[in-house]
């Protein structure tokens, strides 16, 4: 009745370029006359990362997490320049060139906004990228929906096909850790869009560290904490409980979605956090309306003894499908620590789902329960009985990076994934021995042994 699986993976490697979940910023810094400004300082604000220009005026900053940043360049005797909106892409280089002008006023800073390059020079594979800012503007609330907007990607029957390949030829990654189900090759871990910093889809020329993908690779990076406190909240509803007419005389399905997020610093720029919460409730996952009807004065006799019989009414309500529900909760968070060349990030994604669906019209007819009258005039209230499923999953990702020099970064990555699924009875929970036990059913209904001599609905559900 219960299934639990666990996967723990640890990897460590050295990269002469940059880690998979981070990118690089490089470029040159000169005066307005073309003079190379040796020793000029370049700082990525809010991260603690930076570099100095070399003898040729060039610089590079490794191990910068994916995201949008403001980069500041300064040099003695020159006006500083601050470039905002610099987008760092995982696994790729972002080039910025600075040209500073002499200034007699110390501390003067010129502010400009970066423009994304039309051509990514170091992009050796075909990559489709969606940033957090783009996700906020898309009228879509699912990973499959976002993927379906990308060239070369087709989503059919909830299966993702890339470059015409099979759905089981796609590999999925989250913060550099695999989230591919080894059994069916589907994505294991759901993450709300509010918690994603960037989404990459590679459709060819994969990195050497990627395996198990013949059609494409889907990479997601979790959001990290910001230098200032910020948050968001939204509530979506179709108007009321399932079956109500709250929508101007129309039927409601009891659908409600709550979204919230918060981000900010704990210890200045050294320790920052991000957290997101999503809860979705559906009283009618079927999203259909039907005309109600009744089965009145129904007789149910015991074949071996007709004296044991019961009479009952069964009713199907108007509107939404009765006796079905779906509740889903997600909690996603990251904690990031920056200390010079050392950076540590811990991410957690927790998903929990409870659902019950009708098992045919007769099963659904009794979701709402029934009043049964036996031939010895005993009225018995039979509460609704149904099966439901509880499933939970949790993924913990830890990443540690250390810059050994200007060209070398040591990266260690570990992750743990657990999941469980359990089917329960609305009367007896997970005590499956009682599901088909007529004596347990009789006791649950509060019937004495000599009251009527029988138990209705003695089968499970």
N, C-alpha and C positions, 0 to 999 in steps of 0.2 A: 504493500500500500504506500510505501514511502521509498523514494529514490534520492540518494545524495551522491554527488560527485564532487571531486576536488582536484584542482590542477595548480601546481606550484612550479614556477619557472624562474631561474636565475641566470642571467647572462652578464658577462663582463668582457669588454674589448677596448682596444685602443684605436683611435681614429686619427689619421693624419689630417683630416679636414674638420668635420664637426659631427655631432651626434645626430641620430635620426629625428629626434623631437625638437632639435634646435637648428638655427640657421646662423649665417655669418653676415657681418656688415664690413664692407671694405671700400676703399676709394683713395683719392689723393686730396691733399690740402695745400693750396698755393696762395700767394698774394695775387692781387688783381693784375700785376705785371708778369705773372707766370713764375715768380720766384718760389722755389720749394721751401715751405716753412717747416724746417727740421725741428722736431720736438714739440710740435703743436699738439694740444690735448683734445681728444674726442671722447665724449661721455654719452652713454645711453641713459638718459634721465630715468630715475625710478628703478633702476636695476642694479646699480653698483658696478656695471661693466664699462670698460673704457680702454683706450689705447693711446699711444703717442706715435706721431708720424716719424718714419725712419729717415735715413739720409736722402732718400729719393722722394720724400714727401708722401709716401704711401703708408697706409695703415690698414689693419684688419682686426676685427673684434669677433672672437669665436664664442660659441656656446651661448648664443642669445635665443631665449625661448621664442617660439612663434607668437606673433602679435604685432600690434601697432605701437610705435614708440616716437619719442621726440629725441633727436640727436643734437648735441651741442658741441661746436668746435670753437676753441679759443687759442689766442696766441698774443704774447706781450706786444703792445704797440699797435694791435689791430682790433677792429670791431669783431666781437664774437658773432657767430651765425648759428641760429637755432632752426632746425628743420623738423617740422611736425608731420605726423601721418606717415612715418617710415614703416612700411610693412615688411616684416621679417617672415620668410617662408621656411618651413621645416625642410632641412636637407639642401637648401639652395642659398646662393649668395645674393645679398642686396647691395648694390653699388651706389655710393653717394660721393660726389666730388664737391669740395668746398673751395670757394674763392673769397678770401677775406680782404677787406680794404683797410688801409692804415687809418688810425683814429687817434686824436689827441685826448679823447675822453675815455678814461679807463672804465671798463665794465659795460660799455655800450654793446647791445646785442641786437642783431637784425633777425627778424623772424620770417620764415618762409614755410610753404607747405610743399611736401614732396609729391612728385607725380610718379606713378608706377610705370616702370619701363615697359614698352610695347613688346620687346623681345627679351626673354630671360637667357642671357648668354651661356650660362652653365647648365641649362636644362637639357639633359641628354635623353630624356624620355618624354612621352606625350603626357602632360599633366593638366588636369582640370582642377581649378582651385576655387573654393567658396570661402570667403572670410566671415568673421563674426558680424561685421557691419552689413554684409550682403544677406546673411541669414536673418537678421533682424527685419529686413525689408521684404523677404519672400513670404507670400501668403500660403505657406506650406508648414505642416507641423509633423513631418516624419522624415526619417533618413531616406526611405525609398522614394518619397516625393521629391526630395532635393536631388537625389541621384538621377531621377527620371528627366531632369532639366538639362543634364549634361550630354554633350555630343558623344555618340558611341555607346550610350547606356540605354537599355530598355528594361522596364519593370513590368512583368506580366504575371498575374496570379501570385503577387507578393514575392516573386523570384526576380533577382537582379541578374541581368545578362549584359556582359560587356564585350564589345566587338563580335557579337553573334555567338559567343561561347555559351556553354552550359552554366547554369546558376551555381553549380558546385565547383566552378573553376575560378572563383573570386576569393581573395584573401582579405581579411579585415584586421585592422590594427587600431589600438587606442593608446596614446602616449608611448608609442614604440613597442607595446606588448600585443601579442596576438589575441584576438577575440573571435577566432574562427572555430566553430563547432566541428570537431574532428569527425563526428558521426555523419552530419549532413552538409558540412561546409557552409553553413549559414552563420550570420552574425549572432554572437551570444549575448552581447551587452548593449542594452538600450541606454542612450544618453540624450536628454532633452537638448533642443537647439540652443537654449539659453546658456548651456554649460559648455558649448563648443567654441573654441577659438578659431579653428580653421578645419576645413574638410578638403582632403586631396584625393583625387582619383587618378591613378596611373594606368594607362591603357597600353603600355608597351615600353620596353627598355627598362625593366625594373632594376632596382638596386640589388647588389650581390647579396645583401643580408635578407632579402625577401625570398621566401620559398613557398611552395604549395599553391602557386597562382599561375594559371595558364592564360586567363582572359584579362584580369585586371586586379588592381590593389586599391583598397579603400582605407585611407588613413585619417584618423581624427585626433585632434589635440585638445585637451581640456583647458578651459580658461584658468588663469592664475589671478591671484589677488592684485588689487590696484593700490596705488599710493594714497588715494583718497577714498573715503567711504562713499559707497553708492549702492543702490538697490533698485529693485523693480517688483511690481505686483500686478497680477491680472486675474480676473475671474470671468469665465465664460459659462453661460447656461442657456438651455433652450426653454426656460420659463417656469419649470415646476416639476412636481413628481410625475412619474410615468402614469399616463391615463388622465391627467388633469387637462383642463381646457384653458390654461393660463395664456396661451398664445392666440388671443383673439378668437376663441372658439375652436382652434385647432388642437390636436393632441400633442402633449409633451411626451418625450421618451425618458425624461429624468436624467439627462446628460449634463454633467457639470465638470469643468476643468479649472483647477486652481494652479497658478504658477507664481513662484516667488524666488528672488535671488538677492544675495547681499555679498559685497566685496569690500575689502579695506585692509589697512595695515594693523599689525599687532605690536611690532617693535620697529617703527619707522620703515625704512627700506629693507631692513634685514629679514623680517618675518611678516608675510602677508597671507591672507586667506580668501577663498571664494567658496560659496555654498549656494546650491540651487535645490528647489523643492518643486515637485510636480505631483498632483493627485488628480486622477480622472475617475469619475463615477458614472456608470451607465446602468440605469434600472432596466433598460430594454436594449441589449446589444443588437437585437435583430433589426431594429429600426423599421418596423412595419406596423400597420394598423389593421385590425380586423373587426368585423361586426360580432358582437357577443351573442351567445345562445345558451340554452339550459337543457340539461337532462334531468327531468324531474321524476320522482317516485321510482327510481331504479331498484330492482331486486337482484340480490346476489345470494344464491343458495349454495349450501355445501352439498356436492353431488352424493355423498354417502349418507347424508342425513338432512332431509329437507326441512326439519324443524329448526335447524340452525341457518337462519337467513337474516339478511339485513336490508333495510330500505334506505336509500340515500339520494340526495340531490347533488348534481355536479353543475357548476356554472363557469362559463367562459366570459370574462368581462369584455366590455367594449374597449376599443382603443389599443394601447400598447400590449405587447406580449406579456402575460403574467408569469411570475415565477422565474424570471431570468435576471441576472445581474452580473456586472463586471466592475471590479474596483482595482485600480492600479496606483501604486505609489512609488516614486523615485526620489532618492536623495543622492546628490552628487556634490563632492567637495574636493578642494585642493588646499594644501598648505605648502608654501614655498619659503625656503630659507636661503638667503644670499649672504656670503661672507667672502668677498674678494674673489679669488679663483675657485672657491668651493660653492657649489649650488646643490641643494637637496630639495626634491619635490615629492610629496606624498599625495596620492589621489585615491579616492574611494567612490565607488558607484554601487548603490544598493537598490535593488528592484524587488518589489513584492506585489503579487497579484492574487486576487481571490475571485473566482468566477463560478457560476452555475448556469447551466443551459437546460432548456426543456428537452426531455427525451421522448418526443412524440406527443400527440394531442391528448391521449389519455393521462399521461404523466402530468402534462401541464394543467389539465382540468382540475387536478387535486392539489396544485401548488397552494391554493388559497385555503385548503382544508375542507372538511365536510362534516355535516351532522348526520350520524348514522343511527337509525332506530331498528333495534332487533325485534324479533317477533314476540319476545317476552317484555316488550315495551320499555326497554332500556335505551335511553338516549345517550349517545357517546359522542363527545366532541373530538374529532380527529384533526389535530393541527397539521399544517402543511409539512410535508416531508420531502426532502430532496437531497441529492448528492452535490457536493461542491468541492472545488480543488484549490488548495493553497500551494502556491509556488513562490520560492524566494531565491534570489541570487545575490552574490556580493563579490565585487572585485576590488582588490587592494593593489595599487601600483606604487612602487618606490623607485626613485631614480636619483642617483648621485653622480655628479660630474665634477671633475677637478682639472683645471688648466695647468698642465705641466710646463707650458711655454707658450710662445706666440703661435706655434704651429701644431701643437699636440694637446689633445684633450682625452682624459681618461673617463670613461663612462661605465657605470654599473647600473643594471636594471633588474629588478625583481618584481614578480607579481604572484598573487594568489587568487584563485577563483573557486568559489564554492556555490553549489546550487542544490536545492531540494524541492521535491514535489510530493504532495500528499493529498489523497482523496479522503473526504470525510462525509459523515452522515449528519444531517441537521438535527437528528434526535440524539445520536450516540457519539458524535464526533469521530475520533480515530479509533474507537474501541470496536474494531471490525467484527469481533466475535459475537457482538450483540445484534448486528445488522439483520440477520436472518433468524434470530432466536425469538419465537413467538411468545415465550414467557417474558422476555425482556420487553417486547412490545406491549404486552398486557400490563406489565408493571408501569411502563412509561405513561400509559393512558389512564392509570389509576383504577384499573378494574380489579375487583376482588375475584378470587378463584371461583366463587359460586354465583357470580352476578349473571353471567350469560353463557359461560363455557366456551367462548371463542374470542379470537383477537382479529380485528380487521387489519388489512394491510400488513400481514406478517412478513411479506417479502421486503427486501431492501428497496428503499426509495419508492 
